[in-house]
Amino acid sequence: MEALAPSMVNVRLSAVRKLVAEARKNGLIGVEDAASLSEVPNIRQKGTRLGNWLTREQAKDLLAVPDRSTLKGKRDYVLLALLVGCALRRQELATLDVETHQLREGRWVRADLEGKGRSISTVAVPVWVKQGVDAWTTAAIDREGRQSRRNVFRPPRV
């Protein structure tokens, strides 16, 4: 059996902790048992992240580039906002459908997003990203009279 990376183990431990908390709330396990199960520590992650990372100022400067007074500029802003604000990969963005945009527990999320390694995840969408998506889709509907609901973020075929 292949060993898991520390980050993957920590993600799974987090899911177990949430499950234990829910079981305690519903009276399925006792407080002491829940406390002892939740106290399992995360695995330390060693090393440093590679690559170039944008600072907050650089991200703001990047998002200020598209001219949001035009439909193309609104689209470009949304694409950049989804990449920066939701930390999506290019492939995830290219295959994104509008139907995955959902309101759950008072937060906007991209549900059931298939990511790297075919993993399925739910990604939180910041309010400013949601507002950009809404502005762009409203402008696209107004201009064209209707809008295709599938693969809105995929570039048109030439």
URCOR-V842189 format. One line per field, one symbol per residue. phi: phi as a letter, one per 20 degrees, with the letter a starting at -180 (. if undefined). psi: psi as a letter, one per 30 degrees, with the letter a starting at -180 (. if undefined). burial: 1 if it has 9 or more other C-alpha atoms within 8 Angstrom, else 0. Layout:
phi = ???
psi = ???
burial = ???
This chain:
phi = .ffefgfffffffffffffffffffemecffffffffeefffefddncfeoedfegfffffffeffefedfffffffffffffefdleegffffdfdfffececlmcecdeleedfmmfdbddfdfgffffffffffffffffdnbbfeelfeffffd
psi = kkklleeeeeeeeeeeeeeeeeeeeggflleeeeeeefgkllkkklalkllkkkleeeeeeeffekjgfleeeeeeeeeeeeeeefhlleeeefgkkeffjljkhgkkljkhkjakggkklkkkjleeeeeeeeeeeeeeeeefflkkfkhffkkkk.
burial = 00000100110010001001101100000000010010000000000000000000001000100111001011111111111111010001111111011100000111101110000011111100110110111011100000000011110000
